[in-house]
Amino acid sequence: MKKILVTLIPLLVILVFLVSWFFGNRHQQLIEAVRDGDFQEVQELSTQMPLFILNAYHKHPGMGSKSLYGDTALHISIKNSRVKIMKFLIGKGIDIEALTADYRTPLQLAAERGLLEGVELLLEHGAEFDKSGSASESKTALFLASENLHPEVVKRLLTAGADSQAKDYTGQTPKEAAAKRQLLYDENSTAVRFGQVRNQDEFNDWVAQRRFAVITLLDQAM
């Protein structure tokens, strides 16, 4: 029996290594496909992928080995506005409450970026909307949407029942965060790229309108 174990243990170690390497390689390919928006490749790679691999974290260079988290494929789909891929991954059972390295849930990420379709998709699948992330920030999805002046997302979260008075670690409310928020004109910003604004003055007006819309929605929710 002892001789059998001595023979089997090295073989098992090699087998585990090969399986880990195989799925690790496929997961890296999945992350790249999600980032590139290659829906067909995402489908093919995830078809034979166990759920625990699908939920694995991808750590960015420089993140450090001590970090417990990174980005799952779902986080990366949100960061790159890949809503179709988001929907597919959620349908495959990926964790919709997984945290990023800075303790953001997928819903918080989508709200922070103003990704309304992503927010709606996550809410439809039961994402918790009043989670506040890390203790160093304590910002809910609604707080992040308000702070970044995304009125459409603010409205959707309020409709879902989000707490309009949930404060961050400084004691600041979503309304106060929206009132103080200053956005800098950037020629690469979404508003400029999609022709919503053409210069600094139009950008300032656009920001003021969004701030007013967010504050109005929050006032109505009180």
Sequence and secondary structure as in RCSB ss.txt:
>XXXX:A:sequence
MKKILVTLIPLLVILVFLVSWFFGNRHQQLIEAVRDGDFQEVQELSTQMPLFILNAYHKHPGMGSKSLYGDTALH
ISIKNSRVKIMKFLIGKGIDIEALTADYRTPLQLAAERGLLEGVELLLEHGAEFDKSGSASESKTALFLASENLH
PEVVKRLLTAGADSQAKDYTGQTPKEAAAKRQLLYDENSTAVRFGQVRNQDEFNDWVAQRRFAVITLLDQAM
>XXXX:A:secstr
 HHHHHHHHHHHHHHHHHHHHHHHHHHHHHHHHHHHT HHHHHHHHHT  HHHHT  B  TTS TT S BB HHH
HHHHTT HHHHHHHHHTT  TT  BTT   HHHHHHHHT HHHHHHHHHTT  TT    TTT   HHHHHHHTT 
HHHHHHHHHHT  TT   TTS  HHHHHHH      TTSHHHHTTS  SHHHHHHHHHHHHHHHHHHHHHH 
